[in-house]
């Protein structure tokens, strides 16, 4: 099984043949919603809406630890994260789909590790925050499906729930950020601690603050995500077909030398 976690505007998987739903309680609390288990083009997946099925959970209030732990308890080894982002650099226009490869984290106050000191101290390597093997299959799936993907990009993760100021976006552009969102961290680092292969797909739903001079609205985020749903389903279905059962990346051994 492969896990898929959906962001703003993606609260269900179109075309998913439902098998069951599972509500899980973890040592870190409750995940955002029940996990939806079903088949997408004959491949078994587990889906979770990151903000809840009715989008009631703000980015800084998401229980990232419970979400990742729940996937782990269900036996998931690979997790694909889908999220809405604002485009910062040229070419990151609304409707663009990006297979993210790097993150800049400017969040604060979030629970960023499963290890609080009492159960050990851990320093995981996050040089490459996204699994290169899973990214490779996603890019290959885009080529086979004739979907125009940006094959790399740097995601800067802000705290939210407010949108960014023009000055912040100008600054982020100078430090290498291509898109801006609110949920990639600590999701990526927790997935690494859980030794999951983790890949991120960002849908650029709007231009970031100050790029066009127009006021940003939440409705354009959902509208653009809805328009890309068909492409996302196609991309994910082809990725599922390409991914082999065995993992050959280092994600499965992330904790080997991480404990102090």
matplotlib code that plots the C-alpha trace (Angstrom):
import matplotlib.pyplot as plt

x = [0.0, 1.0, -0.2, -1.5, -2.1, -4.1, -4.0, -6.3, -8.9, -8.0, -10.3, -11.0, -9.5, -11.7, -12.1, -11.1, -13.0, -13.6, -12.7, -12.9, -12.3, -10.2, -10.1, -6.9, -5.7, -2.0, 0.3, 0.6, -3.2, -5.7, -4.9, -6.7, -9.4, -10.2, -7.9, -9.6, -8.5, -9.4, -8.2, -7.1, -6.8, -6.5, -3.7, -4.4, -3.9, -4.5, -5.7, -5.9, -7.1, -4.5, -6.9, -9.8, -12.5, -14.3, -11.0, -11.4, -7.8, -5.4, -1.9, -0.2, -2.8, -2.4, -1.2, 1.6, 3.0, -0.4, -0.9, 2.5, 2.3, -1.1, 0.2, 3.1, 0.7, -1.3, 1.8, 2.5, 6.2, 5.8, 3.9, 3.0, 2.1, -0.1, -0.3, -1.4, 1.3, 1.9, 4.2, 7.2, 9.7, 9.1, 7.5, 5.6, 2.3, -1.1, -1.8, 1.8, 2.6, 6.0, 7.8, 9.5, 13.1, 14.1, 12.5, 13.3, 11.5, 10.6, 7.8, 7.8, 6.0, 5.3, 6.1, 8.9, 10.0, 8.7, 11.6, 11.2, 14.4, 12.8, 12.7, 16.0, 17.6, 17.6, 19.2, 18.1, 19.8, 17.6, 20.1, 17.5, 14.1, 12.3, 13.0, 15.0, 13.7, 10.0, 10.7, 12.2, 9.1, 6.8, 8.8, 8.8, 5.0, 4.6, 6.6, 4.6, 1.3, 2.4, 1.8, 4.0, 5.8, 8.4, 10.9, 12.4, 11.7, 12.3, 9.3, 9.5, 7.2, 5.6, 3.6, 0.2, -2.7, -2.3, -0.9, 2.5, 3.4, 4.9, 8.1, 8.3, 7.8, 10.5, 12.9, 12.0, 12.7, 16.3, 17.1, 16.1, 12.4, 10.3, 6.9, 5.5, 3.2, 2.3, 2.4, 5.6, 7.3, 7.4, 5.6, 8.8, 11.1, 8.6, 8.2, 12.0, 12.0, 9.3, 11.6, 8.9, 9.8, 8.2, 7.6, 6.0, 3.8, 3.0, 0.2, 0.7, -2.7, -1.9, 0.9, 2.4, 1.8, 3.0, 3.9, 0.9, -0.3, -3.7, -5.3, -4.9, -8.0, -8.6, -11.2, -8.6, -6.6, -9.5, -10.7, -7.2, -6.8, -10.2, -9.1, -5.9, -7.7, -7.8, -4.1, -3.2, -5.2, -3.5, -0.1, -0.7, -2.2, 0.8, 3.2, 1.5, 2.0, 5.7, 6.7, 8.2, 7.3, 10.8, 12.6, 16.2, 16.7, 18.2, 14.9, 14.2, 17.4, 17.1, 17.4, 20.4, 22.9, 20.5, 20.4, 22.7]
y = [0.0, 3.6, 6.5, 9.7, 12.8, 15.6, 19.3, 22.3, 21.4, 17.7, 16.1, 12.9, 10.8, 10.9, 7.4, 5.7, 2.4, 2.4, -0.7, 0.6, 3.6, 3.4, 5.8, 5.5, 6.8, 7.1, 7.8, 11.3, 11.9, 11.6, 12.1, 14.7, 12.3, 8.7, 6.9, 6.0, 2.7, 1.8, 0.9, 3.4, 1.7, -1.7, -0.4, -0.3, 3.2, 4.8, 8.4, 11.1, 14.7, 16.7, 19.4, 17.1, 16.2, 19.5, 21.6, 22.4, 22.1, 25.1, 24.3, 25.1, 23.0, 19.8, 16.9, 15.9, 13.3, 11.5, 11.6, 10.1, 7.6, 6.5, 5.7, 3.8, 1.7, 0.9, -0.6, 2.2, 2.4, 5.1, 8.4, 10.9, 14.4, 16.7, 20.3, 23.7, 26.4, 29.9, 30.5, 32.7, 32.4, 32.6, 29.6, 28.7, 29.8, 28.7, 25.2, 24.2, 20.8, 20.6, 17.5, 19.2, 18.3, 20.8, 22.6, 25.7, 25.7, 28.9, 27.5, 27.7, 26.0, 22.7, 19.3, 18.3, 14.9, 11.7, 11.7, 14.2, 13.3, 10.9, 8.2, 9.2, 12.0, 11.7, 13.8, 12.5, 13.4, 15.6, 16.6, 15.2, 15.7, 13.8, 10.2, 10.3, 6.9, 7.9, 11.2, 9.4, 7.3, 10.3, 12.1, 9.1, 8.8, 12.4, 11.7, 8.6, 10.4, 13.4, 15.7, 18.8, 18.6, 20.8, 18.2, 20.1, 23.1, 24.5, 24.7, 27.3, 26.3, 29.2, 28.9, 30.2, 30.4, 33.9, 34.4, 36.0, 39.7, 41.1, 41.8, 38.2, 36.8, 39.2, 37.9, 34.2, 34.7, 35.9, 32.7, 30.2, 29.5, 28.6, 28.0, 28.8, 26.7, 25.8, 22.1, 20.4, 20.6, 18.9, 16.3, 15.5, 15.2, 13.0, 10.8, 10.4, 9.5, 6.9, 5.6, 6.2, 7.1, 10.6, 12.6, 15.9, 17.1, 20.8, 22.3, 26.0, 27.4, 31.1, 33.6, 34.5, 37.9, 40.9, 39.0, 40.4, 43.1, 41.4, 40.5, 36.8, 34.7, 31.3, 30.5, 30.6, 28.0, 25.5, 26.4, 25.7, 22.5, 21.3, 22.0, 19.9, 16.9, 14.9, 15.4, 14.5, 11.3, 10.4, 11.1, 9.2, 6.2, 5.9, 6.4, 3.5, 1.3, 2.1, 1.8, -1.7, -3.6, -3.5, -0.3, 0.2, 3.7, 4.7, 5.9, 2.5, 2.8, 6.5, 5.8, 3.5, 6.2, 8.9, 8.1, 9.8]
z = [0.0, -0.6, 1.4, 0.0, 2.1, 0.5, 1.2, 0.6, -2.0, -2.1, 0.5, -1.4, -4.1, -7.3, -8.7, -5.5, -5.0, -1.2, 0.8, 4.4, 6.6, 9.7, 12.7, 14.6, 17.9, 18.4, 21.4, 19.9, 19.7, 16.9, 13.2, 11.1, 10.1, 9.4, 6.9, 3.7, 2.3, -1.3, -4.8, -7.4, -10.8, -8.9, -6.6, -2.9, -1.3, 2.1, 1.8, 4.6, 4.2, 6.0, 7.1, 7.8, 5.4, 6.0, 6.2, 9.8, 10.9, 10.4, 9.2, 12.5, 14.4, 12.3, 14.4, 12.1, 14.4, 14.7, 10.9, 10.2, 13.0, 11.8, 8.3, 9.9, 12.0, 8.8, 7.3, 4.8, 3.6, 1.0, 1.4, -1.3, 0.0, -2.2, -1.3, -2.6, -2.9, -4.0, -6.9, -6.3, -9.2, -12.9, -14.4, -11.2, -12.6, -11.3, -12.4, -12.4, -10.8, -9.1, -7.8, -4.9, -3.9, -1.2, 1.8, 3.7, 7.1, 8.8, 11.0, 14.8, 17.7, 16.0, 17.3, 15.0, 16.3, 17.8, 20.3, 23.1, 25.0, 27.5, 24.7, 23.2, 21.3, 17.5, 14.8, 11.4, 8.1, 6.0, 3.3, 0.8, 2.5, -0.3, -1.2, -4.5, -5.6, -5.1, -6.8, -9.8, -10.3, -10.0, -12.7, -14.9, -14.4, -15.5, -18.7, -19.4, -18.8, -20.8, -17.8, -17.8, -14.5, -12.9, -11.9, -9.0, -6.7, -3.3, -0.9, 1.9, 4.7, 6.7, 9.8, 8.7, 8.9, 7.5, 4.0, 3.6, 3.2, 0.0, 1.8, 3.1, -0.4, -1.8, 0.9, 0.3, -3.4, -2.6, -0.6, -3.2, -2.6, -5.6, -3.9, -0.6, 1.6, 5.2, 5.6, 4.3, 7.7, 10.0, 7.8, 5.8, 8.9, 10.7, 7.7, 7.7, 11.4, 10.7, 7.9, 5.2, 1.7, 1.3, -1.9, -2.3, -5.1, -5.0, -7.1, -7.6, -7.0, -7.0, -7.3, -4.0, -2.4, -4.3, -7.5, -9.5, -7.2, -6.8, -3.5, -2.6, -1.8, -0.4, -3.1, -5.9, -4.1, -4.0, -7.6, -9.1, -7.1, -8.4, -12.0, -11.6, -9.9, -13.1, -13.8, -10.2, -10.4, -13.7, -12.2, -9.0, -10.8, -13.1, -10.2, -8.4, -11.5, -11.7, -8.0, -7.2, -4.1, -2.6, -1.6, -2.6, -1.1, 2.3, 3.8, 5.3, 7.3, 8.3, 12.0, 11.8, 12.8, 14.1, 17.8, 20.2]

ax = plt.figure().add_subplot(projection="3d")
ax.plot(x, y, z, "-o")
ax.set_aspect("equal")
plt.show()
